[in-house]
Amino acid sequence: MKGLRNRRGAHMARGVFITLEGADGCGKSTQAGLLAAAIEATGRETVRLREPGGTKISEKVRAILLDPANAEMVPECELLLYEASRAQLTREVIAPALERGAVVLCDRYYDSTYAYQAGGRELDEGLVRRANELGSCGLSPDRTLVLDLPASVGYARATAGGADRMEAEGLAFQERVRAAYLRLAEEEPGRVRVVDASGERDEVASRIRGALADLVGELA
């Protein structure tokens, strides 16, 4: 399973790998569910995942990462835990699903680490990119959709019912995260597309389907 897919465009799998990204409170999880159902309705196998998580080991890492009691966690530890969770998910679930020809839909992947650890935490970008290469086993999404909202709106949504360790970082942190996502979209316009996440749920879902039509066809 080595050499899954390199980031220079050499596809080594038959499936389609789609990731949904965005700052906290942008509505990713809701939209991931709607999108997965729409793709499944076409008859294609659809594997819906979340990061961190998706395997027994990765879910345990998730619990450590998001526990508010772990406020003393240093940024380097946080970075490596995310990459450990990602490596397990990629090898155990994502790569086999792509090899079967499935559509893999993941709620967050390595772009989250760039946005949160390089952007929000202000870790060295080169360090984060190298860690992402390792954690993803060289696998790159075919399409990444960034659900974009003003940081103040997303932050208010995310913290309305209580916040996990990452959501509790504050508005300035979320502003840096959003800015990092928008930089990614400028750097990789072919892969990363920004989707306006404002408006009603179904309006956003329609925008998402439109941004994926070239990969998965028209979705109802």
N, C-alpha and C positions, 0 to 999 in steps of 0.2 A: 504493500500500500504506500510505498514511498513515491515521491514525485507525483503528488495528487493532481496539482494543476499549478503551473507557474504564473507569475503575475505579468508576464509579457505576452499573454494571449494564447498559450498553447493549451487547448482544452483536452483533458484526458478523461472526461466523464461524459455520459450521454444525457444526464439530467440538466436541470436548470437550478441555479442557486441564487435566491433572492433574499436580501436582507432589508429590514426596516430599522431605521435609525431616527434619532432625535433626542432632544433634551427631555428631562422629566416633565410629565404632564402633557405631552404632545398628542396622546391618544394612540400610541403604537399598538398596544395590546388589543384594544378594541378593533383597530383596523386589520391587525394580523388575523384575527378570527374571521372577519368578513371576507378577507382576501382568500384565506385558506378554503373557506366554504365555496367561494366562486370558482376556484381552480378545481376543487374536487368535483364540482358539478359537471365539468367537462369530461370526466372519466379518468383523469390522470391521477396517479398516486401522488399524494401531497403529504409531506412530512413537515409538521409545524413544530418549531423549537423555540427556546428562549435562552438567552445568555445573561448572566452565568446560569448554568443548569443543563438539563436535558439528559443526564446520565446519573447513575447512583453516586458516583464520585463527584461529579460536577455540582450536583444539588447540595452536597455537604459543603463544598467550597462556597457556594452561594450563601448558605446560612452564615458562614463566618464573615463573608464580605459585607453583608447587609445588616448584620446585627448592630443596633445602636450601642450596645455595650462595648463594642470594640473600637471606641473612639480614639484610642491611642495608636491604632494601626498607622504605620508610616507609609508614605506614598510608594516606596520601592517594594514593600511587602504586598501592598494592594495590587500593584502592577503584575507581579509574579503570580499571585493567586488567580487573577483573571486569566492569565496566559495558561496556567495549569488546567483550569477548568475548560478552556477553549481547546487545548490540545486533546484532551480526553473526548470531548464532544465531537471534534472533527474526525478523529480516527475511528471512534466507536459507532457513530451514527451518521454524520453528514456524508463522508466519503462513500460508505457502502450504499447509502440511498441514491447518491448521484450515479454510482455505477449501475444501479438497477434502472436508471432512467427516470427517477422521481423528480418532482419539483420540491425543492427544499426551501422552506420559508422560515427564516430565523429572525426573531425579535432581538436585535442587537448581534454584532459580531465585532471584528477587530476595529472598525471605525469608531465604535464606542470608546475603546481604549485610547485611541488617538484623541478623541474629543474630551474625554474626562481626565485622562492622566496627563497628556501633553498640554491640553487646553486648560481644563479646570485646575489640575494640580500643578501645572507649569513645569512638569518634568521635561528633560531634554528630549526634543522631538526625534533625534536620531536614535536615542536609546529606546524610545517607545516603538518606533518603526521596526527596529531589529527584533525587539521582543515579540511584536505582532507577527513577524515572519516565522519565528519559532513556534509560537502558540497556534497559528493557523496551519502549520505544516506546509506552508507555501500555497495554500488554497485561497482563491480569491472569488468573491461573489461575481456573478454575471451582471447583476444590477443591484444597486443600493439606493433606496429611497429615503431621503431625509425629510421627515415630517417637521415642518418649520412653523414655529409660533414665536411671538415676542416672549422673551424669557420671563417677564413679569407675569404673563398669563399662564404659562406652563407651570411656573413655580407655585402660583396660587392654587392651581388645580392639584398639583402633586402633594402639597402639604395640607390640603383641606381636611383630610381624614387621618392625620398623623403621618410622620415621615420616617423612612428607613435611614440608614447611616449616610447614604449618598444624597438622598433628597434633602437632608437636613443641613447641607453645606452652605446654603444661603443664596441670595439672588445674584451677587457678584460672581460666584462660582458658575451659576447657570448661564450668565451672560458670556463668560469665557468659553463654556461648552458650546453654546450656540455659534459663536464666532468661529470656533474650530471646525464645526460641521460645514459652515458656509465656505471656509477656505478649502476644504476637501472637495466640495462641489466645483469650485473654480479650477482646482488642480486636475481633477479627473472627470470632466464633463461627460465622457462616454459612459462611464460606469455609475457615477453618482448623480442623481437627479433630486432637486429640491421640490417638494410638494407642499403647497400651501395647506396647512392643517387647521386653518380657521374655518368657521362655518359649521353647518350641520354635518352629522356623521355621514349621511349618504352622499353629500356633496364631496366630502374628502375621499370617500371610497371610490367615487367616480373618477376623481383626479388620479388616484393610485392605479386604477385599472387602465386608464389612458396611458400612463407612464410605463406600463408593462406590455402593451399590446403587441409590440414587435417581438417580444420573447415568448409570450404564452397565448397570443391571439386575443380576440375580442371576448370579454367576459361579461356575463349577464349581471 
